[in-house]
Amino acid sequence: MTNITNSKKVEKVRTDDYIYVSAMTRTRETHRICYDALMRIADAKDVYEIQKILPEYSVEPIYAENGMIDAEETVNAYLAEEFRVISKSMPQPEILNFLKVSYDCHNLKTVIKCRARGREDAGELLIDLGTVPAEKVVSAVKSQNLDIFPKNMANAFEKAEEAFSESGDPKLIDSILDEACYADMLDSVSSYNKEYFRRLVYIKIDTTNILTAIRTMRMRDTTGLFSSMFIKGGILDKSFLEKSMMLGEEGFISSLASKGYAFSTSNGEALSLTHLAKVCEDIYMKYVDNAKSISFGAEICVAYLIKASYASKMLRMAIASKQTGVSPTKIKESIGKF
């Protein structure tokens, strides 16, 4: 497999080119799924009430054969439309590739896991929001035409497949392809003269490493697992995190505050991983909100689609939770403000 890296000249993103699409995006914000909408959905008495609420926020329910709402199809269709409308109006739609590569990563992980289990129906599990159309993913993998994928993931595919084949541990697939995915995200944002885009990726990498560190600390791991799972490219380097881990979990969390990653304490009690993951998401979304301070620019488009993606994830969770009888309080606890 050959994948040649082309040296790219940094492309200037001119603010003035985004006057129209910024105004259009601001208008769309008033009709999308937002925090208050998700609170309404959490309080809905049943799924049928949710089906009536969704069109108010430009979400058209898609139904399964049993007549119930298909959360996965509904959410994917909604998000695909959001990406289509915004990218179509952007002068430089390729800017959005750093958001899309995470879906390429999801699709490649899915194909590897399905192939390992002898399943041929991976196509229905793919999300058609990546840089590679979902309809081409399975055939490209089967024919080893991996050059159509972002270069780092293409180059990591064989390693991930072999690691899983040897160990049977699906976490290795996730670890190998996640690292490649972040590398591709950094490659993508480095093509543009916008610190905002780069910072978004740095925060994602840092918070992923923070959560990995806490998980390995709680496992009392002595095998160097954190070092092997550390993802390069963020602001927090490995040596800082490893030294901070030696202080114990409380000391580790305290040390992060000096680097701009503040976690609330709970009177000496260990915070749940679910809570910590939510705090990491909140830190990321808080930075996303910096786009609110500008009148027009590509940042507004990117921020809008990041929030649409987060809202879609929370909507999927809320519908599934409602279908299985989870209480409104529990659903709300999982939803961060954005």
PyMOL commands that set and color helices and strands:
alter all, ss='L'
color gray80, all
select helices_A, chain A and resi 15-29+35-43+47-57+71-89+93-116+122-125+134-142+146-148+151-167+170-189+195-218+225-229+238-245+248-257+273-293+298-323+328-333
alter helices_A, ss='H'
color red, helices_A
deselect
rebuild
show_as cartoon
